[in-house]
Amino acid sequence: MKAYETTEQQPAWTIAMQHMIVQWSDDGKSARIIEMLSTSNPADRAWIGAKTADGKDRVTLTVSLPPDADKIELGGNFDDDATKIVDGKLVTASALYPGSSEYRMTYTVPAKGGSLQLPIVAPPPLAT
């Protein structure tokens, strides 16, 4: 197990990759979505996140969810105890470790008229 010193100073991290996999239900009325993100932190310390406005919590990563997302499951570097849903977004205080980190979310969305609307909003900053 690697151990890192922590820092409150936000590193110049980026989203290195984002994928979305859609698995239609047999009846076509919904789909299971698997969304994956890979972050890249060039620093040598684990960033513990920015303090929220009230100073009670920290946030390292915020990811928007589709409005009707249901049955949300987390994997990868998401820590269930440090992640919550706030105003339709996954908000996590999971530390952002040096190097690459992978985050995975799985959720179900209803299909309306046989189609899905899945807005992909990448959390900044993006690698170019």
C-alpha positions in Angstrom: 0.0 0.0 0.0 1.3 3.4 -0.9 1.1 6.3 1.5 1.1 9.9 0.5 1.4 13.2 2.3 -1.8 15.3 2.0 -2.2 18.8 0.8 -5.0 21.4 0.9 -3.5 23.1 -2.2 -5.3 22.1 -5.4 -2.9 20.5 -7.9 -3.1 21.0 -11.7 -5.2 17.9 -12.1 -7.1 17.0 -15.3 -9.7 14.6 -16.6 -7.6 12.3 -18.8 -10.5 10.1 -20.0 -14.3 9.8 -19.8 -16.3 6.8 -21.1 -20.0 6.0 -21.0 -21.5 2.6 -21.7 -25.2 2.1 -22.3 -26.9 -1.2 -21.7 -30.6 -1.3 -22.8 -33.1 -3.2 -20.7 -34.8 -6.1 -22.4 -38.1 -4.2 -22.6 -36.5 -1.0 -23.9 -38.0 1.1 -21.2 -34.8 1.9 -19.4 -31.0 1.6 -19.7 -28.2 0.9 -17.3 -25.4 3.4 -17.7 -21.8 2.8 -16.7 -19.8 6.0 -16.6 -16.0 6.0 -16.0 -13.6 8.9 -15.4 -9.9 8.8 -15.2 -8.1 11.7 -13.4 -4.5 12.7 -13.6 -2.8 14.4 -10.7 0.8 15.5 -11.5 1.5 16.4 -7.9 3.4 14.3 -5.4 0.7 14.7 -2.6 -2.9 13.6 -2.2 -5.2 16.5 -2.5 -7.9 16.5 0.2 -10.2 18.9 -1.6 -11.5 22.4 -1.3 -13.5 23.5 1.7 -17.2 24.1 1.0 -18.7 27.5 1.6 -19.7 26.6 5.2 -16.3 25.1 5.9 -17.8 21.9 7.2 -16.9 19.6 4.2 -14.4 19.2 1.4 -14.9 18.5 -2.3 -12.5 17.1 -4.7 -14.8 16.1 -7.6 -18.3 16.9 -8.7 -20.1 14.9 -11.4 -23.5 15.8 -12.9 -26.1 13.0 -13.1 -29.0 12.8 -15.6 -32.2 14.1 -13.9 -33.9 10.7 -13.6 -30.9 8.7 -12.6 -31.8 5.9 -10.2 -30.1 2.9 -8.5 -26.8 4.7 -8.3 -23.7 2.6 -7.5 -20.2 3.8 -7.1 -16.9 2.1 -7.7 -13.2 2.8 -8.3 -11.8 5.7 -6.2 -15.2 6.9 -5.1 -15.5 6.4 -1.3 -19.1 5.6 -0.3 -18.6 7.4 3.0 -17.2 10.5 1.4 -19.6 10.8 -1.6 -23.2 12.1 -1.6 -25.8 13.3 -4.1 -26.5 17.0 -3.9 -28.8 18.8 -6.4 -28.4 16.0 -9.0 -24.7 15.8 -8.7 -22.3 13.3 -7.2 -20.1 15.2 -4.8 -17.1 13.5 -3.3 -14.4 14.3 -0.8 -12.4 11.2 -1.8 -8.8 12.2 -1.9 -7.3 12.8 -5.3 -4.1 10.8 -5.2 -0.9 11.4 -7.3 -0.9 9.8 -10.8 -4.0 8.3 -12.3 -7.2 7.6 -10.4 -10.3 5.9 -11.8 -13.9 6.6 -10.8 -17.0 4.6 -11.9 -20.7 5.3 -11.5 -23.5 3.0 -12.5 -27.1 4.1 -12.7 -30.4 3.4 -14.4 -32.3 6.0 -16.5 -35.8 5.6 -18.0 -36.3 5.7 -21.7 -38.9 8.1 -23.0 -40.5 7.2 -26.3 -37.7 4.6 -26.9 -34.9 7.2 -26.6 -32.5 8.4 -23.9 -31.1 11.8 -23.2 -27.8 11.5 -21.5 -26.1 14.9 -21.1 -22.4 14.3 -20.6 -20.9 17.1 -18.5 -17.2 16.5 -17.8 -16.0 17.9 -14.5 -13.3 20.4 -15.1 -10.4 20.7 -15.7 -10.1 18.7 -18.9 -6.9 17.5 -20.5 -6.3 18.8 -24.0 
